[in-house]
Amino acid sequence: MDTNFSDDFLIQGKFSIKKTSTEYKGKLTKEEGTQLLIQEKEKLRELQERLYSDGSQSLLVVLQAMDAAGKDSMIEHVFGGVNPQGCNVTSFKTPSSKEYTHDFLWRHYLALPQKGMIGIFNRSHYESVLVCKVHPEYNLSEKTWKSVRDFDDKFWENRYESIRNFEKHLAQNGTTIVKIFLNVSKDEQKKRLLDRINEQEKNWKFSAADLPERALFDKYMECYETAINETSKDYAPWYVLPADNKWFARVAAIQIIIDTLEKMDLKYPQLSKEDKLGLEEAKKQLENE
């Protein structure tokens, strides 16, 4: 790639959200970025086919962000060119009553990509240390805890440890993990929420519930910073992308995913001598029909 941003946003060492730009776009113009995305989508399509045919590994892409940061549109624009048979998107909402009868990771195990597949988590197991940390009373639905007083520092450290262990286990068993946080500013979020109100075709995207959560924006940023610092590991790295410009975030994301797939050293299956002879025989039969 002539212009590659994938290494620029990898979290290594101590991460500070206040020191991280939401507006960065390199030296690219929007037009250049749009064209670059088109080119990269073709490369992603070929790599996804190689992943599928190799069949020995899987890729899990975790997307986290505040409301209106662009998760849904990123999935559409980045993965729009891959074969749908090799890609699965799971959007995690509030847990169901059945899901609450299991541990907080259970439903995420069920959605993991099988070997040869790309799995995309639109929100993820990280909600348990994000929205559930901002609103600790939500954890009471698990019925294991008696009071919000149970959710002390030790409780949260145990949650981070569970997540680290979960991701390490996946990595050790053939699943490569990429975690992307779309870092949108509070001002840009306000603009996008207003667009949803002012533009009739976007009205359906707006929820009145977005506003109380927006009032807790700074608290969420603290939780994101802690979660990323606690769980960005070599086996499950975090990438924090400036997301005020959606087009740039998409370019950076697709490059991260392409680079990750390339490092997986995927191979097309090699035929044995017997299989090659069988192909030659099949070719002769077809040509002689």
Secondary structure, 3 states (H helix, E strand, C coil): CCCCCCCCCECCCCCCHHHCCCCCCCCCCHHHHHHHHHHHHHHHHHHHHHHHHHCCCEEEEEEEECCCCCHHHHHHHHHCCCCHHHEEEEECCCCCHHHHCCCCCHHHHHCCCCCCCEEEEECCHHHHHCHHHHCHHHHHHHCCCCCHHHCCHHHHHHHHHHHHHHHHHHHHCCEEEEEEEEECCHHHHHHHHHHHHHCHHHHHHCCCCHHHHHCCHHHHHHHHHHHHHHHCECCECEEEEECCCHHHHHHHHHHHHHHHHHHCCCCCCCCCHHHHHHHHHHHHHHHCC
